[in-house]
Amino acid sequence: MSTTPVPPAAALRNPIGAHVPVAAKGLAGTGLAYADTVGAETVQVFVANPRGWATPPGNPAQDEEFRTRCAERGVPAWVHAPYLINFGSDNPATRERSAESLRHSLRRGHAIGALGVVLHTGSAVGTAPGGGSRRAEAMAQVRADVRPLLDELDALGQNALGEDAPWLLLEPTAGQGSSLCSRMEELAEYVEALDGHPRVGVCLDTCHAFAAGHDLAVPGGVTAALDALASAAGPGRLRLIHANDSEDAVGARKDRHANIGAGMIGAEPFRELFEHPETAGVPLLVETPDRKHGGDGTGHAMDIAVLKELRDRARVLV
């Protein structure tokens, strides 16, 4: 693993990094130290328990240190909202908690200088009156619950470093259950439900897309998926990529990440990803298994190194 400082991400077409731990010494003390260890040029963090509803206030001094050090290094930061959030639920309490949780992630993301907050697009839990799918009702709930949060986002203004409010990034899921958005074409309905808000973007997870049936492993498969994403969501809305290989076959609808090149997607399709016009300026973050490699960052360092080598080999028209 490398401890050499990485070049400013602003100088790179596609900064490459990882989701980093923040326990023990906090965002800067643990998170950025981990970034240095694995050679990350960009980072993603949780600002709350990803599997709980608590909305901790954070430590203002740590927030300021993290924000300032990221700015000094030119390292883009991102927040991943908790997994429990689901605006498609038929449980009013879940929807209320989801709104408060996402509001918290957006505000804390703004405080730490994050460029975007990643939100899983959720599922239509429950059964419609008379039976059948609740998809229509669930999408109406997305509009009713998330659209006001976007208005709040507009009102945040600039943070202490003069940075604008973060983007809300929709992350299509792997297609499990009654998913509201897993295929690229389903992004159109989701973005439309939010009135095409100018700070709504997309976070593409390569494992999720593969699991949902986009065959990224075949030649041209990545290009086709990115074309479909741009067509559905609109050009320029792709703001972040979770670069993960898949333990399972295409269309399996299973969200099981593998290390880059060790899964069913393989390494070479990620080079194709770097070559698409829609990915210009878009950072990549790995959420790949690290514990099987010791849990000390070795797995993430390995995957980041592979992606950097593929980035170097990519044929990009400038």
PyMOL commands that set and color helices and strands:
alter all, ss='L'
color gray80, all
select helices_A, chain A and resi 9-11+26-38+60-73+92-111+135-155+184-193+206-211+221-233+268-274+277-279+291-293+298-313
alter helices_A, ss='H'
color red, helices_A
select strands_A, chain A and resi 16-19+43-45+77-80+116-120+167-171+200-205+238-242+245-246+257-258+284-286
alter strands_A, ss='S'
color yellow, strands_A
deselect
rebuild
show_as cartoon
